[in-house]
Amino acid sequence: MRERLKALLPRSDVARHIKTLILRPNDLMASTYGWFDAEAQISEDLEHIAPALSGLETFIWDGVEPPEETLWMALRKHCPRLRYIGSTVGGLPLSEDSELFNFKDLVGFSLIVNCRARLFLNPDNVHKFPTSLWTMLLERCKNLQELTLGGERTTYYTPLFDVRPIVDGRWPKLHTLTFGHTMMQDSPLILPDWDDISQSEATKEFSRFISAHPRLKKLHIPYDARFPPLEISNSDIVINEFSGTHFYLNYVLPCSQLTALRLCSERLQTWRLADLLPCLQNLQHLSTLELWIDMSHRVNISTLSGLPPEKNAALLETDHIKVFRPLFTACRSLLHLKLMCTTKRKFGFRMKHFWKAIENGPRLRTLEVQKVYSLNEEKMARSALQMTRRVPSLQAITLVYAEQPWSGLLPIRIKQMGVYDLSSASKDHLVRVTAEESGKGLFKPFSRRTTTTCHMRTPAQRSLVDIYQKSCHLSELLYMFSALRSVFRFRKTRPPMMPAQATISTSPSPPTRSLFSSVNVTFLGTASAQPSSSRNHSALALQLGRDVWLFDCGEATQHQLQKSTVKMGRIEKIFITHTHAFSCDHEGDHIFGLIPLLASCLNGAGGTADGADDPRARIDIEQPVSAAHVGIPLEIYGPLGTRAYVRNGMSYSHTLLGSPYVVHELRMPSDPQFGDHTSLSRLACELPSGRNIPQVDGVWTDIFKDDVVSVSAAPILHSVPCVGYVVTEAPVPGKIDPKLYIPDLKRTNTPMTVMRRLQQGESVELSDGTVIHGPPRRKGRKVVILGDTFDPSPIIPLAMDADLLIHEATNAHLPDIDPDTKEIDTYETVEARAKSRGHSTPQMAGVFAKRVCARRLVLNHFSARYPGDETERAIKIMDGIRNLAGAEFGNKVECARDLMSIDVAFPPSVQ
């Protein structure tokens, strides 16, 4: 660590860009005698660097002891933007005159007591924080937003720290409050009588303190702290995340809409699940759950039905499937689950019981299970695959096997551990599993990393699917036969046809679009500039139910369409991000496939020989024609020059189309706002209704919109004019519970058909005057698709809270992975080179994804030097690029490859 800090001394140009600095100079359980001197040296080195850290906003010291007092003075002097301070306190006493307590205007403060480093001669005494700490927090930090006080309990003799002065604090912006092993009442070592305490005026101060902070969203009160019950009187408080005990959960629930619940500081006996399940059923928005279950003793299943536990519970058998299944049934909206199961070996559950219980449960994305290792346990990889088959939505699985049962006072001793990253393969029902396993084997330790592709269905399921498909094929033949018979009967009795001269409208209205059954993205090409053997030019297909929208159309896109499951005939719209058609540095990697694709989709041809008649040459869209010639036109959107490019390409290639198309151009403020930007006249197959869409407030809002979906766009910075697109699904009907409506409908003899109206969120008045309301509509999905860019910030207002962000990552610095990396290259030089060419690095993509609060990031548009196949080298490079972006994004990142297909899920709050 000292070497890394010293490397910053001559690089003030780098140090001034550091915004967050977290130092961990020693392990918490350090056993060497030199740790104190080592921490002092690191503190001294950082003191010398402090003048260069002008942009530092957050500093956290996570050591055994706090740093030197001179370091706090240096940070306060040279870091004017510093607003978050964190430090640990060890065996040395806290001084009233500590420079740590002389800061002001902080928005975040953390003081963690490292109890393992303290020698308490009289642990029964309550320890107090210095008065200067409370003076700083209460008087000089009025805009405090995050506060953490106390540490973990590490032994039975760990003392409590008095935090009662906090009740005098009033911080209007406080949203996160975390307490460690602390106390809010007298006599901490005697279990209090909660009924007596609740009547005490002194203990009600804490409830008044919580009620005075309406912005409080995250609250942590551990199991071993001594706090009175909560009586929150402010109805404006809505707690979203709670970490603590089952006891305190009952006081938090009335004022919460919990999305995250962590009950890992208290071991919950299995028979007490009966008390927890009703609470979980009421948390309809719960997406994250962490639970510590103690299964050391066997228990009667009847206790999960609400009956009191038997005294001789240790003699009764436990069906672990029935233990877990009520838990999963109660939490239908879960996305992230962590289970810590303290079990003795002879009573421990097996993973096969767990994966059978989780089947048909919530649509989890991440799962972590910690349990005691057993010799008869299945292999970790097999357990992970079985859970993936039963919960296809899983994206990551972590399995941890402990050597022996553990308590909250000691860390878990890991026997084996496996981390499994899951992603869909190119073919249906296949999943790619990247596994990292380590631990102690039967004879020696092991550590391995593997990547395999597995089928999501078991052999028995695949046999059933084959039988089903054959039966469906037979059913289709029978249906076609019956339909033909109906047609022949109709022809015998039908009335006379309309006159042959009848015409249809020249501007046909599009059919009413129904709600999307699914939203899917298929990457047809993921290369930049030049294609490679494993990556085609840029193009991707957005499938909205049965409809297909194409974004960019590089060379050979129709070849990729034929290899994919995307139907070329269903393409309705094509969106071009930029032309690059006449750039010497690029080869039309986003548009050169457009003309051939139009010829294939719209019944194009190259004309006929002299004297031969071709009806396509006589089509005039302005004149009425037969229905065989005019259908819904294919729409093309793009920046200035798109219409001219299509028109010139069609004209000089002598291409005739049998169906119409229309081009809409997104005009920048510097572009001409009128005209076609070409001297060629409009072609016969080009509709005259193409629009020139001007910017409004720097963006193009709703360039297309119907009742189900809308498209907006904004300029993004590149070497040529470039556009990013945002596809937003309209709010969808809410989930309806028939049990809430059927009793009223039966009571008033109302037809059950009104359930359709209720499903759409309408209100229905019954015969007795009662008005029942359908569920409110849910937020739709949002997909953000960016073209080439080195700064997409103009699209931020449209891209916020995207469910899927597709961002380019052309260049990356991979010194230990990519053998073609130049020795003189650094992260800074690669980023500078990428920006000079109008492109981004994975880190830039991760920063932008975090900035717009995207839920999912997919990287696209890679340099030709990065292969996109399944070779070991390609996988290693893509993992490196993924890690670079993930370090900035803080969430899961995927790297696109040709023909990869992903589904876009609803936001967590509506699943």
Protein Blocks (a to p, Z undefined) as FASTA:
>chain_A
ZZmmmmmmmmmmlmmmpmbdcddfbcfklcbfklmmmmmmmmmmmmmmmmmmmmbcbdcd
ddfbdcdfklmmmmmmmmmmbcbdcddddfbccdfklcklmgghiabdcddddfklpccf
blmbccdddfklmmmmmmmmmkbfbdceddddfbfklccddfklmmmpccfklcbdcddd
ddfbehklbccdfklmmmpmklmmmmmmmmmmmkbmbdcddfkbccdddddfbfkbccfb
dcddfklmmmmmmmcccfbdcdfkbccdfklmmmmmmmmmmmmmbcbdcddddfkbccdf
klmnopacdfklmmpccdfklmmmmmmmmmmmbfbdcddddddfklpccfklmmmmmgop
acdfbdcddddddfkbccfklmmmmmmmmmmmbcbdcddddfbdcdfkbccddfbdcddd
ddddfbehiacdddddedddfkbccdddddddddfbdfklmmmmmmmmmmmmmmmmmmmm
mmmmmmmmmmmmmccdddfkbccdfbdcdddddddfbdcdddfbfcehiacfkbccdddd
ddehjaccdehjaehklmmmmmmmbdfklpmbdcdfblolmcckbghklmmmmmmmmmmm
nopaebjaehiacfklmpcfkbccdfklpccdddddddehjlmmmmmmmmmnopacfbdc
dddddddfkbcfedjhiabdcdfklcfkbccdddeehiaehkbccfkbccdddddddfbd
cdddddddddddddddfklmmmmmmmnopafklmmmmmnopacddfkopacddddddddd
ddddddddfbfklmmmmmgoiabdcdddfbacdfklmmmbcfkbcfklmmmmmmmnopac
fklmmmmmmmnopabdcdehiafklccbfbfklmmmmmmmmmmmmmmnopacddddehia
cdddddfklZZ
